[in-house]
Amino acid sequence: MENKEIKTLSDQELVDKIKEGKEAYGKLKLNHNVSPIENPIKIRDSRKTVARLQTEATKRKKAVK
């Protein structure tokens, strides 16, 4: 997910995407620990996407204050 797409999300959609992203990241890590997944780059991409979403959420909270 690109930054342009993230900025167009509403606040509730942003919270939902963060929750979904964290769940997906956790599942990827667990699956990789059990048996190596074919493309471990997916783990890194998932982690970075969650970080981008959280950064946008923090920006919005600070802008409100």
Residue pairs with C-beta under 8 A, 6 or more apart in sequence:
1 17
1 49
1 52
1 53
3 52
3 56
6 14
6 17
6 52
6 53
6 56
7 56
9 17
9 56
11 57
11 60
14 53
14 56
14 57
14 60
15 57
17 53
18 50
18 53
18 54
18 57
21 46
21 49
21 50
21 53
22 50
24 46
25 43
25 46
25 47
25 50
28 37
28 42
28 43
28 46
29 43
31 37
32 40
32 43
37 43
